[in-house]
Each structure stands twice: as C-alpha cells, then as structure tokens.
C-alpha cells in the first residue's frame, strides 16, 4: 500500500511516518509534504493508494486541495483535531479519519480496514456529501453513506429497519430491499447512529425504534419489526429497551 502524507506541521508527517513504519509494514510512505501547494502537482502525477491528509492548512486546506486534484483514484484518511461533531460527519460520509495525536492502535485498525476494502466510490460525491453534513451543525443528518464492498450506498436513515452483526461487518436491513453488507462493526454503526432513535437490544442486533411494531415480554422477550422480523432481547438489554420505550411513550 503506497501512501502520501500531507500536513503543514513537519512533526505530524514525521511522527505518522514513524508510526506507519513501526506498526504498519504493509504501508510504504512514498511522499511527505508540509506545503499543500507543493503536494498538489505530485498528487496529480503520482500513482498511490492512500492519502493521509490534514484539514486545516495554509494556502489550500484539505478540502480545497482535494477539489483541485484531477487524479482522485485513491483513498483518503483525514488526520484531524476536529471536535466530536465534525468527526461524526466523517463517519456519516464513510471517510476514514484519525484524531490527533494519532494512536498506534487506531492507525493499525484504519490500515487494516483500507486493506480489506476496495475504493469506496466517487471521491467527489463523497466530498459533497461530507460538506452537506458539516453545514448542518449539530443536527443529525437525514442520510448516511454505507461503505459496501462494491462502493458507497447513500440511504435515508429513517428507512433503516435494523442492523445485524456479521463478525467485523454489519448487515443493514431496509424495507423491500435485500440486506446491505457494510465494512463496519455493529459497535461502529451504533456509535454512528447515536441520537437517531436506534437501540441495541442484543449484542448482534441494533433496531430502529420507529420501525418497532410489537414488544413481546413473554417467551424471554422479543420485538417484531416492520419487516416482520422477530428479534430476541438479551437479558442485559431489557431494562435499557424498557426505559427507552417509556421515554418515547412520555414524549408522544
């Protein structure tokens, strides 16, 4: 995996290069740039697999630099000190990101995900979607980009009925569609959909409470969803679900 690092702070590119060399030997750093205007012609000319990119930089920030590229056949990992909401925006748009200071474990996980998947789709579409999420400030976006094995799929969050764990992947169930397998763990999906009315009722199941049709307390406890699926409620999650349903009943 050939990588280029762009950050206006020299110590950031140097420390990232050291981390990659020490913990991710499958990654070859083929370029390090601390001035975005110097990186621009190289990024358009060279062939590489992943760009580790800072956002706040003089001359061209990360977004402006990407907009000026004619070559966009690579993955992007943003290295950022942005706040929690902005980080969630990266997740919604399916961009990979690393928070500064970069942790070696998170770096290894990021590189492993890059190695497992193909390119996620059109970079321009992904950037436009990210911008649309960022401008909504603290609101929960209406759409989400799902990173599938064949590219990105943009779906309405309200149309997601439930999510089911499949090892390091997650199956997303929507009305009338075959489930979509995405390159994210259920824990990552749960964190992403926090605040969007989803509930984890089992270690393998996350449900959209807006699609909950029936809550059966007998037979160990299970729910019936709008697609007719029946999902058992784990013993440790019963109180959490009951409290969430009480809050919904009170609000309604």
Phi, psi and omega in degrees: 000115182269129186235147172238137182248129178229118179201137183286349178258120184300319182297334179288315178292322181293315182291323178294319178299320179294317179298318180295317180295324184278323190245344183227071184296344178285351180258127176252117178281113183257358178190141175228128184224136180249003174231120186298327181290333176281329180287329187307304182296328180292317180296327178284336186264321189277158173256122181208173188254325185215141177246118172269114195232126171286160181258306182276102180219151176289163182069285175238124172284178186303316180294316180296322179298314179298322180296333183272357182276139171266333175267117180228032183263058181204166174270155179240131170242115178282133172253118194215154171249021182298164181283179188299319182295316180298322177299318178297327177298321176299320179296316181299327182268003176068020172281143171280151182208158175226129178278136175278144352291141188287129179269137184297323179294316179295325178296314179298318179296319179297313180295322178298318178295319178299321181290332183281329189253162169277177173302142192278356180135195184293120183297324180296316177298318180296318179295317179298320179293319178299316179300317181296328178286318182298324184284351180275005179053237188271004180285149174283123181301156180275337182238163178219145176265121181261120180278100178267175180290343182252000181143193180268140175236121182265123184228155173285130180300322181297339181272351177283122181273312182200165180228137184232132181292140174220077183061239180272010178240172178222137175264127180257123181256127177235161181297128173074004182241156169291148180299146179257125178270122182243156184274057177215146175285162179296326178298318178295319179295319178299315179296322182293321185267011176301131181090358181252022174072037175252153181223135175273110183254358183198157181297342181250001188223133174235128185240152173271114184298338177289343179255009178283122181259327183207139175243108183260121184272339181279176178055036178089344178095124177206168178239153174245126183263173184295340177269006179089354181289144177248126186233125179291146177260125179290152183302321183287346184256356185298313181295322179299312180296316180301318180294320178296319180291326176296317179298317179297318180297321179294317181293325182282000000 
